Amino acid sequence: MPRQGIALVLSAPSGAGKTTLVRKLLTEFPHIGYSISCTTRQPRAGEVNGKDYHFLTRATFERLRAENYFAEWAEVHGNLYGTPLAPVQDTLHQGRDLLFDIDVQGAAQLKLNLTEAVFAFILPPSMLELENRLRARGSDDEATINVRLDNARKELLEAHWYDYLVVNDDLDKAYEALRALYLAAGLESCRNPGLVETILTA
Amino acid sequence: MPRQGIALVLSAPSGAGKTTLVRKLLTEFPHIGYSISCTTRQPRAGEVNGKDYHFLTRATFERLRAENYFAEWAEVHGNLYGTPLAPVQDTLHQGRDLLFDIDVQGAAQLKLNLTEAVFAFILPPSMLELENRLRARGSDDEATINVRLDNARKELLEAHWYDYLVVNDDLDKAYEALRALYLAAGLESCRNPGLVETILTA
């Protein structure tokens, strides 16, 4: 029996450094897959159906949602987004790992549908440091920064139910932590059915 | 509130390479402590009471055992050995990590008394390879090797309830795995009470 794939779910407030950490992880472990989401929004230039997203009509999306087709879904700026459950489960059963870069609401839905997923929350070292980072980016006006900080506070209040907390104070240390929890997940007994039996008979 | 210390419990059959892996872990992370056991056996030359063991009379050991003083205990070759629970809990509450290098029976008792301990089982890649390693050591006669192999089979049948399985095929890879699960344990939410609250107010 192959090792069960890891569903690694990462959440973080904007400015915590998740994108950089995810990029480092996928560079070191290029076999980690990304699940392809469904959306009702229009494709942007260059986006390919079935690669970037599965582009669906709202009617189709709503029918699939009613059939519990999605592991999680959300409506953002009037468009529906969802993660199909069955392809995710198939991938994991084949022993392939999947990364989910997702907000706390989506993660909470995944927790109900993918009970063996690993949930990690990436934290800034302090709210003050998060504010400094958002200002240093120079890409947001004052009002947007305040909205992001408000959202960050709300998101951090959900961090307690995640399996792992990774504080991104120093990027190298935070990456070592993320790497360690990913490697540890692959060693969990529940993800290695039949391993002991194979060793006993070999 | 400080991070809760990790109780890392390692078991392995003789010949799986646990001693080498433990030495590497304690060299890289010298702050990891070892709990001092109690025993009724006589001190050997050079052994210091309170450092190598707490040497107790059988009467004292049995009285303490009756008072549930021990997190685990066992009788080996007519001598009693036990791990005191209260000092272990104090050390963990202070945020200091402790390693337990212990057999499956002792580990099973620890699981009842230290519910947040992390249990890792170190496995040989196959029974054949374990046999080859035991022969290559050249320190055991045929009968002893057969006893060790029988014991290994019995111990492996308990590996399924450990949190993590580490196959020691290649020493560097096995050490990376052990290191990862130790680091991951320190990131678990349950071991970092108050971390999110601290970040929210800083």
Interface residues (C-beta under 8 A of the other chain):
Chain A: A120 L123 P124 P125 S126 M127 L128 R153 L156 L157 A159 H160 W161 Y162 D163 Y164 L165 V166 V167 E176 A177 R179 A180 L181 L183 A184 A185 L187 E188 S189 N192 L195 V196 I199 L200 T201 A202
Chain B: A120 L123 P124 P125 S126 M127 L128 R153 L156 L157 A159 H160 W161 Y162 D163 Y164 L165 V166 V167 E176 A177 R179 A180 L181 L183 A184 A185 L187 E188 S189 N192 L195 V196 I199 L200 T201 A202
